[in-house]
């Protein structure tokens, strides 16, 4: 079976810290895959908030997620604090990619837990159609 390949870009545009909660732990006593997807979403929302945006209002446009890929690399446990580095990837007139490198510092060693990529598209929920990326947001992706 082919493995998902995610090449994390060199230039990051944000960093978010999120502690692993007990409710994020599964029966294997480590971070559940479903919880990691929620953590990625939380990191994106916090990053947008740092720029005074929400997923429903980015200079008048909203976001909808078009795809998600995750590559799990190491276990993560209750009490770990996740450091999520965010980077931008390809952009188009109506969408963009965000990359996430999820790490934790355990015993003075940085461990990469997972790499992820989301495809996001600007969407007009009132008219139920794709819309253009606001210029102000494009500048954040390219120059943050």
KOLPA-208985 format. One record per residue: x, y, z of N, C-alpha, C in turn; residue number from 1; residue in three letters. Coordinates in steps of 0.02 Angstrom, whole numbers, plus 50000, padded with zeros to 5 digits. Atoms other than C-alpha are relative to their C-alpha. Example, Ala and Ser with C-alpha at 12.3 -4.5 7.8 and 13.67 -1.06 7.14 Angstrom:
BEGIN
NODE  neast  nnorth    nup  caeast  canorth   caup  ceast  cnorth    cup  seq  type
NODE  50045   49941  50000   50615    49775  50390  50045   50060  50000    1   ALA
NODE  49958   49941  49997   50684    49947  50357  49961   50055  50037    2   SER
end
This chain:
BEGIN
NODE  neast  nnorth    nup  caeast  canorth   caup  ceast  cnorth    cup  seq  type
NODE  50042   49941  50000   50000    50000  50000  50045   50062  50000    1   UNK
NODE  49961   49938  50004   50067    50171  49953  49986   50044  50061    2   UNK
NODE  50006   49955  49943   50099    50289  50099  49986   50070  49976    3   UNK
NODE  50011   49929  50013   50037    50468  50102  50067   50035  50009    4   UNK
NODE  49939   49962  49995   50182    50585  50068  49982   50074  50008    5   UNK
NODE  50012   49929  49988   50180    50761  50139  50068   50032  50011    6   UNK
NODE  49938   49963  49993   50327    50877  50113  49984   50067  50032    7   UNK
NODE  50014   49938  49964   50316    51014  50244  50044   50056  49973    8   UNK
NODE  49961   49944  50027   50369    51183  50170  50049   50028  50052    9   UNK
NODE  49949   49973  49956   50522    51270  50242  49978   50063  50037   10   UNK
NODE  50021   49935  49970   50439    51439  50276  49933   49992  50035   11   UNK
NODE  50063   50005  49963   50309    51438  50414  49967   50069  50006   12   UNK
NODE  50038   49938  49994   50172    51568  50435  49964   50003  50067   13   UNK
NODE  50032   49998  49935   50114    51523  50609  50022   49943  50045   14   UNK
NODE  49985   50052  49951   50139    51422  50767  49947   50003  50054   15   UNK
NODE  50053   50006  49950   50004    51362  50887  50020   49944  50048   16   UNK
NODE  49987   50051  49950   50021    51264  51050  49933   49975  50028   17   UNK
NODE  50062   50029  49975   49884    51144  51103  50017   49939  50044   18   UNK
NODE  49988   50058  49957   49891    51025  51253  49954   49942  49982   19   UNK
NODE  50040   50060  50012   49831    50847  51231  49956   49988  50062   20   UNK
NODE  50048   50010  49945   49674    50821  51336  49989   49924  50010   21   UNK
NODE  50015   50071  49987   49622    50657  51417  49948   49974  49951   22   UNK
NODE  50051   50021  50048   49474    50653  51298  50028   49988  49930   23   UNK
NODE  49967   50012  50064   49598    50649  51152  50032   49931  49996   24   UNK
NODE  49965   50064  49996   49667    50481  51208  49951   49943  49984   25   UNK
NODE  50042   50057  50019   49599    50319  51133  50017   49938  50041   26   UNK
NODE  49990   50062  49963   49596    50139  51193  50072   49974  49996   27   UNK
NODE  49929   50018  50005   49778    50119  51137  50043   50042  50047   28   UNK
NODE  49967   49956  49952   49822    50248  51271  50045   50052  49967   29   UNK
NODE  49964   49946  50035   49884    50372  51141  49950   50043  49962   30   UNK
NODE  50043   49954  50036   49814    50516  51038  49963   49964  49944   31   UNK
NODE  50041   50031  50052   49670    50456  50930  50003   50039  49935   32   UNK
NODE  49997   49967  50065   49668    50492  50744  49944   50051  49992   33   UNK
NODE  50056   49952  50003   49498    50577  50760  50015   50063  50040   34   UNK
NODE  49982   49942  49959   49564    50690  50898  50053   50042  49964   35   UNK
NODE  49948   49961  50036   49714    50739  50791  49967   50043  49947   36   UNK
NODE  50035   49960  50050   49596    50797  50653  49968   50061  50033   37   UNK
NODE  50028   49944  49963   49506    50904  50781  50053   50050  50022   38   UNK
NODE  49945   49956  49980   49672    50975  50842  50025   50041  49941   39   UNK
NODE  49980   49963  50061   49720    51022  50664  49949   50056  49987   40   UNK
NODE  50052   49950  50011   49553    51112  50647  50008   50057  50052   41   UNK
NODE  49991   49950  49947   49580    51201  50814  50060   50045  49986   42   UNK
NODE  49940   49962  50016   49755    51255  50761  49985   50050  49944   43   UNK
NODE  50017   49955  50055   49686    51329  50599  49956   50057  50024   44   UNK
NODE  50044   49949  49973   49548    51422  50692  50039   50050  50043   45   UNK
NODE  49959   49955  49959   49674    51493  50818  50045   50043  49956   46   UNK
NODE  49957   49962  50045   49791    51545  50677  49960   50055  49964   47   UNK
NODE  50043   49949  50032   49649    51634  50585  49983   50055  50050   48   UNK
NODE  50018   49951  49949   49600    51719  50747  50058   50049  50013   49   UNK
NODE  49942   49956  49991   49777    51789  50764  50000   50056  49947   50   UNK
NODE  50005   49951  50054   49738    51882  50602  49931   50034  49998   51   UNK
NODE  50068   49972  49994   49564    51936  50661  49951   49974  49949   52   UNK
NODE  50046   50033  50046   49477    51813  50546  49968   49940  50035   53   UNK
NODE  50030   50063  49981   49360    51666  50571  49990   49960  49936   54   UNK
NODE  50012   50040  50061   49321    51523  50452  49938   50024  49962   55   UNK
NODE  50060   49974  50032   49155    51609  50416  50006   50072  49977   56   UNK
NODE  49991   49930  50021   49225    51784  50390  50073   50017  49992   57   UNK
NODE  49933   49978  50020   49389    51815  50301  49989   50054  49949   58   UNK
NODE  50013   49942  50043   49364    51989  50231  49936   49989  49959   59   UNK
NODE  50065   50010  50032   49184    51940  50190  49990   49933  49968   60   UNK
NODE  50006   50067  50030   49220    51765  50122  50005   49947  50055   61   UNK
NODE  49996   50056  49953   49205    51597  50210  50045   49946  49972   62   UNK
NODE  49960   50056  50022   49306    51437  50202  49960   49935  50003   63   UNK
NODE  50025   50068  49998   49258    51259  50163  50060   49955  49985   64   UNK
NODE  49943   50046  50010   49381    51113  50175  49984   49953  49943   65   UNK
NODE  50010   50043  50058   49402    51018  50014  50036   49933  50006   66   UNK
NODE  49966   50064  49989   49526    50885  50070  50045   50003  50061   67   UNK
NODE  49957   50007  49941   49634    50822  50212  50043   49938  49990   68   UNK
NODE  49955   50058  49999   49787    50710  50216  50041   50004  50064   69   UNK
NODE  49961   50004  49938   49876    50653  50374  50049   49943  49995   70   UNK
NODE  49949   50052  49995   50036    50556  50396  50021   49996  50073   71   UNK
NODE  49984   50010  49930   50057    50486  50571  50072   49973  50005   72   UNK
NODE  49929   50019  49996   50239    50470  50625  50021   49974  50068   73   UNK
NODE  49982   50022  49932   50244    50443  50814  49940   50004  50045   74   UNK
NODE  50053   49997  49951   50134    50414  50963  50002   50066  50039   75   UNK
NODE  50007   49940  49959   50072    50558  51069  49958   49981  50060   76   UNK
NODE  50031   50022  49938   50013    50546  51249  49969   50058  50039   77   UNK
NODE  50030   49951  49956   49909    50635  51378  50055   50039  50036   78   UNK
NODE  49950   49957  49968   50006    50782  51448  50049   50031  49950   79   UNK
NODE  49958   49970  50051   50104    50814  51288  49969   50067  49980   80   UNK
NODE  50022   49937  50029   50093    50993  51226  50022   50000  49927   81   UNK
NODE  49985   50003  50071   50081    50995  51038  50019   50069  49975   82   UNK
NODE  49978   49939  50035   50176    51126  50940  49982   49990  49927   83   UNK
NODE  50024   50008  50068   50089    51149  50774  50026   50058  49958   84   UNK
NODE  49973   49951  50047   50190    51239  50641  49955   49998  49939   85   UNK
NODE  50045   49994  50057   50082    51303  50498  50038   50033  49943   86   UNK
NODE  49968   49972  50060   50143    51336  50321  49949   50000  49944   87   UNK
NODE  50046   49999  50057   50055    51382  50161  50033   49964  49941   88   UNK
NODE  49977   50035  50060   50067    51284  50000  49972   50035  49939   89   UNK
NODE  50027   49973  50062   49991    51307  49829  49939   50043  50013   90   UNK
NODE  50060   49958  49998   49864    51445  49804  49970   50003  49930   91   UNK
NODE  50035   49988  50063   49735    51476  49670  49957   50062  50010   92   UNK
NODE  50042   49940  49994   49611    51615  49638  49946   49991  50053   93   UNK
NODE  50054   50013  49953   49487    51530  49755  50019   49954  50058   94   UNK
NODE  49983   50047  49947   49586    51416  49870  50074   49998  50015   95   UNK
NODE  49930   50005  49979   49747    51368  49956  50009   49937  50041   96   UNK
NODE  49981   50057  49957   49838    51230  50049  50031   50026  50063   97   UNK
NODE  49964   49988  49938   49889    51236  50230  50032   49935  50021   98   UNK
NODE  49963   50057  49975   50020    51118  50298  50009   50008  50076   99   UNK
NODE  49993   50001  49928   50038    51068  50480  50054   49950  50020  100   UNK
NODE  49952   50046  49970   50188    50994  50569  49985   49999  50074  101   UNK
NODE  50021   50008  49930   50131    50927  50737  50056   49965  50037  102   UNK
NODE  49943   50026  49962   50272    50901  50862  49987   50007  50074  103   UNK
NODE  50000   49990  49927   50300    50884  51048  50071   49994  50025  104   UNK
NODE  49935   50004  49968   50450    50910  51159  49993   49952  50059  105   UNK
NODE  50003   50051  49948   50472    50753  51263  50071   49982  50019  106   UNK
NODE  49933   50014  49975   50627    50728  51371  50053   50040  49963  107   UNK
NODE  49955   49954  50035   50709    50879  51288  50016   49979  49928  108   UNK
NODE  49992   50021  50070   50688    50801  51116  49936   50016  49962  109   UNK
NODE  50058   49986  50041   50572    50867  50980  49983   49938  49959  110   UNK
NODE  50025   50059  50035   50468    50725  50910  49945   50022  49953  111   UNK
NODE  50054   49984  50047   50366    50748  50752  49948   49945  50006  112   UNK
NODE  50055   50046  49990   50199    50666  50788  49965   49985  49933  113   UNK
NODE  50036   50009  50063   50116    50695  50619  50012   50059  49954  114   UNK
NODE  50001   49947  50050   50116    50796  50459  49930   49997  49968  115   UNK
NODE  50067   49999  50030   49953    50853  50381  49996   50056  49949  116   UNK
NODE  50014   49949  50050   49887    50954  50235  49925   50005  49991  117   UNK
NODE  50070   49989  50016   49717    51032  50209  49995   50042  49938  118   UNK
NODE  50018   49958  50057   49645    51101  50049  49940   50041  50022  119   UNK
NODE  50054   49956  49979   49534    51251  50084  49978   50044  49941  120   UNK
NODE  50028   49962  50055   49419    51342  49964  49957   50055  50030  121   UNK
NODE  50044   49946  49980   49335    51510  49984  49931   49987  49973  122   UNK
NODE  50068   50022  50016   49148    51485  49985  49951   50052  50024  123   UNK
NODE  50055   49955  49983   48994    51594  49985  49942   49956  50022  124   UNK
NODE  50052   50044  49973   48872    51502  50099  49930   50023  49982  125   UNK
NODE  50067   49975  50019   48726    51616  50051  49980   49976  49930  126   UNK
NODE  50014   50020  50069   48741    51574  49866  50022   49928  49985  127   UNK
NODE  49978   50070  50006   48815    51399  49895  50047   49990  49940  128   UNK
NODE  49952   50008  50055   48961    51426  49775  50068   50026  50020  129   UNK
NODE  49931   49979  49989   49148    51450  49770  50007   50074  49982  130   UNK
NODE  49988   49929  50012   49210    51629  49778  50075   50014  50000  131   UNK
NODE  49928   49982  50006   49376    51721  49756  50032   50010  50069  132   UNK
NODE  49960   49987  49940   49513    51732  49886  50008   50075  50009  133   UNK
NODE  49989   49929  49987   49517    51904  49967  50074   50018  49995  134   UNK
NODE  49930   49978  50008   49676    52001  49924  50036   50007  50066  135   UNK
NODE  49968   49992  49935   49710    52041  50107  50024   49933  50028  136   UNK
NODE  49981   50066  49975   49715    51856  50148  50057   49971  49959  137   UNK
NODE  49946   50024  50044   49827    51815  50000  50067   50026  50026  138   UNK
NODE  49938   49970  49974   49956    51934  50075  50024   49963  50063  139   UNK
NODE  49981   50038  49940   49953    51836  50239  50033   49934  49981  140   UNK
NODE  49972   50064  50021   49986    51672  50149  50070   50007  49970  141   UNK
NODE  49936   49991  50035   50131    51743  50050  50053   50035  50042  142   UNK
NODE  49950   49958  49966   50213    51862  50174  49998   49997  50075  143   UNK
NODE  50006   50001  49927   50166    51814  50352  50066   49985  50033  144   UNK
end
